[in-house]
Amino acid sequence: MRKHYLDNIRWATVLLVVLYHAIFMYNHIVTAGVVGPVTDCRWQDALQYLLYPWFMVVLFLVSGAAARYALDRRSAKAFFAERTRKLLVPSTLGLLVLGWAQGYFNMAFSHAFENIPAGVPAPVLYLIMTVSGIGVLWTCHVLWVCALVLLAVRRIECGRLLAKCTSLPCWAVAALGVAAWVSAQVLNPPIIQVYRFGIYIFSYLAGYYVFSQPQVMDTLARRAPILCAVAAALGLVYLWHSWGKNYAVAPNVNSPLAIAYGWAACLAVFGGMKRWGDRTGPVAAFLARHSFGLYICHYLALSAAAYGLVCCLHWRGAVVYLLSAVAAYGGGLALYAVLRHVPVVRYCVFGIKKENPHVL
């Protein structure tokens, strides 16, 4: 039986990721690689602070739980082959197909072309733009590594750990926030800081071993109102404490307060969706089918809109946010709708042949 609440968490979080990027493109805090402020008002940046500590962690928890159900139906070898096709192919071959376009906008926003000597061969420039256009594909890289780690852990523990996590009480799941904080301190590359391998591998494993357990989810669902209240309170404290700081880099991103708020928000999301959102309908089903494509395509559509509106037309103000959000949602879905009907491109960019997969 399909877990509708997992599908709903996935697509709802992807929608929040798109909204986050629409604001991030013009934010006042982390301005490298984006257009930068188009208004003097800063309050919209609060959404970045409230989302960043938990929304990607939630996606890795969902992916870990989905891996549990996938491995219940297929062998480890088949699982690895599927994850390679759906994750590694889009983040390598797909990068060669679309990465140059995203890289062009990223380099234009950073004025990087001004530092490239004249006469650079076109193939070299293409490679530079492609590497600069990794964008959201970092998630696929990390998810693929997480799948490898999970297969290794399963081979070692032989199901014993999964059995021990069957009926963890709510306090024990909450206490895993300490482990999340510890994991957040390790395996963080110094240059590309979104590759937070420590906390994302931990989240993926926690999704597989803990958040896939029906008894654990029922426990979180019963306490959903309390979990939501705690997460809201910690979110306000975190926003007040971190306002004006770069929330995406250490020590702020890995601080005890950031991890405590992020983990509380994850518990609230899972408990709340299991209690109030374990159902589907035409809109939810559509978004569940298209969430991965929207995730892959939205940032390119957003970047094109930002380049046209601000860099070319020199617009400013709230209308830029509005039009950029429309472009990110609508343009991302439209781009996905076109590319998924082109056989070779469909395989390279999304790792799909005929089906519309759920991979996040």
N, C-alpha and C positions, 0 to 999 in steps of 0.2 A: 504493500500500500504506500502510495507516494506521500511524503511528508510535506503537506502544503505550507506549513509554517516556515520550513526551511527555504522553499521557493520564494515565499513572500519576504523573508528577511533578505534574501539575496537581491531580488530586484529592487526592493525599497532602499537598500544600502547603495546599490548602483545609482539610483536616482539622486541620492544624497551626494555621492561622489561627483556626479555631473554638476550639481548645484554648487558644491564646494569649489570645483575648478572654475566655474563662471565667476565666482567672487575672487578666487585666488588670482586670476588673470590680472586683476586691477587692484590688488591688495596693497597696503601700506607697510607691510612688515617684511615679507620675503619677496623682494622685487627682482632677483636675478632670474633671467630666462623668461620673464613675463613682461607684459606691456607696462605695468605699474599704475599708479593712481590716476583716475580720471575724474575724481571728485574730492573735495576737501573733507567730506564726511567719512568717518572711520568706523561707525558703529556696525556696518555690515560685516566688517572683519571679525566680529565676535563669533559669527557662525564657524569660522575656521578653527577658532580655539575650542569650540564646543564639539566639533566633529573629529578633528584630527587624532585625539588620543584613543579613539575606539573604532572608527568605521572600517579601517582596513583589518584590524584585529577580528572584527565580526566576520568579515569575508573569509578569513583563514579558518576561523572556527566552523563556519558553514561548510567550507571545502573539506575540512577534516571529517565532519559528521557525514557528508556525502560520500567520502571515501570509504567509510565503514559500510554503508549500504551497498556501494559498488562492489566491494570485496566480498560481501556476502553472496554475490551472484556470479562472480567470475574469479578466475585464478589470479595470482599475483603477477604472472607473466602477462596475461591479457590486460590487467589493470595498468601495468607499466606501459605497455604498447599504446593503450588508449590515451593515457596521460601525456605520453610523448607526442602523439599526433595532435592532441587538443591544446597542449601548452607549449611544448618546445618548438613545434613547427611554426605556429603564429609568431613566436618571439624571435625566430631566426629568419626563416624564409619570408614571413610576413614583414619583418623589418626591412628586408631588401626590396620588397614591393612598395610599401608605403612609408617606410622610415625616412626616406629622403625628403618627402613633402613636409612631414612634421619637423624634420631637422632644419629645413629652410626657414620655417617660421620661428623656431627657437633661436636660430642664429641671427635672424633679422631683429628679433626683440632684444637680443643681447649685443647687437651691433658687432657681431663677430666677423662679418664679411669685411669690415673696415681693416681688420688685422691680417687678412689673407692676402699674400702678395699676388700681384697681377701675373697672369700667365700660368697659374696652377692648372695642370691637366684636368680635363673634365672627369675622368674616372676617379682621380684622387679627390676632387671636390665632392663627387657623388658619395664616396666612402665617408668623407668627413660629415656630410649632411646626414647620412644614414645612421652613423654612430650617435650623432647629436639628436636623432629623432626616436630614441628608445621610448621616451614618454611613458605611457601607462603599461607598456609591455614588461616593465620590471616585475609586475605582479606575476606574470606567467613564468618568468625565470625562477622566482622564489617558490611558487607553487610546485614547479617540477622538482626542485631540490627537496621540498617538503615531502613529496611523494616517495622519493628515493629514501629519505630518512625513515619514513613510516614503514616501508617494506623491510628495511634493515632491523628496525625495532621489533616488528612483528615476528621476524625470523628468530630473534633472540628470546623474546618473552613467551612465545608459543601460546598466546591467549590467556595466560595467567593474569596479566595486568588488566586486561579487558574485563575479566570475571570479577576482579576486586573492585572495579569502578561501577559495578552494576547499580548499586543503591547508595551512592554517596549522599550524605545529608547536605542540606543547603549551606550550613556553616563550613563544611569541608570544601565545597565548590567555591565559596567566597574566599576561603583561605588560600586557594590556588593563586589568588592575586599576588601573594608573596613570591610564589614561583615565577609568576609573570614579570614581576619587578626584577628578580634575579636574572632571568633570561634576557630582559631588555638591556642589561649592562654588557652583554657579550655578543661577539660576532657582528659588530657594527663597523662596516668599512669606513675609513676616514674621508673618502672622497664623495662617492655617490651614497648619500646618507639615507635614501629611501629603502635601500637594501638592508633592512634590520632583521637579519637572519635569525638572531636569537629569539626574539619575541614572536616572530611569525612561525618559526618551526615549533615553538612551544604551543602556540595557539592551534596550529594544525593538529598536533598530537592530542591536545586537550579536546578538540572537536571530535576526533576519532574515538578516544577512550572515555570521555565524560559526557559531552554534549550530544552524543548519539544514543545515550541510554534513556529509554522511555521513562524509567522511574525518576531519574534525575530531572528530566524535563517536566514531569508532573509536579515534582517538588518545587521547581522554580516557578511554574505556572501558578501554584497555590499562593506563592508569596510575591507575585508580580507587583501588586500595588506598593508593597513595602520597598521592593527593589527599585521601582521607578522613582519613589520619593527619595531614597538614598542617593541614587544616581543624579537626580536633579539638584539636590543640595550640594553634592560634591562638585557638580559642574559649575554651579555659581561661585563656589569657593575657588575653584581652579581658574575660572575666568577672571575673577577679581585679582588673584595672586599673579597671574601670568600676563595680564593685559599690557601690551607694549613690548613684550619680549618675543624673541624668535622661538615660537612653539615647536618648530620642526627640527631643532638641533639640540645636542647635549649641551648643558645638563637638563634643560627644560623638558625635552621630549621623554627622558627616562627618569624624571624625578619621581619620588614616592607619591606625591600628590597626583601627578599626571597618570601614573599607572593605576593608582587607586580609583580615580574617577573613570578611567578607561575600562577597567575590569568591572566596576559597578554598572557602567552603561551596557556592557556586553551581557551581563546577567539580566538586566532589565529588558533588553531587546529580546533575548531568547525567552525569558519567562513571560513577557507581555505578549509576544507574538504567538506563543504556544497557547496562552489563555484566551486571547481575543482575536487572533488572526489565523487560526488553523482551518482555513477554508479557502476556496478559490472561486473564480468567476471569469467571465469573458475578458475583462480588463487585466486581472491578475494573471490569467493564463497567457495572454498576449505578452505582457511584460516579462513573465518568466521565460518565454521562448526567445525573447529579443534582448535580454539583459546583457548577455556576453557580447553580442554585436554592438550594442550601444556603448558598453564600456570600452571596447577597442576603438570605436570610430568617433566618439564624441569629442575628444580633445583636438583632433585634426579639424573638425568642423568649427569648434570654438576658436581655435587659433586663426583659421582663415577669416572668421568674422571679426575677430579683434584686430587683425592686420588691416582689413579693409576699413573698418569703422574708425579706428584711431590713427593708424600709421598713414593711411591714404586720405581719408576724409577729415581727419583731425577732429572728430566728435568727442564731446565730453559729457559728463552728467549721468544721471540715473538711466536714461534711455539706452546708454551703451550696455549697462548690466542687463537690461531687459532683452534687448535684441541679441546679445551674446548668449543668454540662457536659451532663448528660442532656437538659435542656431545650433547650440550644443545638443539639445534634446531632439529637435526636428531634423537637423542636418545629420546628426549621428545615426538616427534611425533610417533616414533616407539613404545615406551612404552604405549602411549595412544591407538595406533592401536591394540595392543595386549590385554590390560586390558579391553577395551570397548566391547570385544567379549566374556568375561567371565561373565555370568549373575550375580552372587552374588557379585563378586568383582566390576563389572561395577556399580552396584547400590551403593555399599558402598563408592567407591572412587570418582565417578562422579555424583552420585545421579540420574542416568538415567536408564531407562528401555529399550526402543528401539530407542528413538529419540536422536538426537545430539543437546542438548540445547544451547542457548545463555544465559548466566547468568551473565556475568560481565558487 
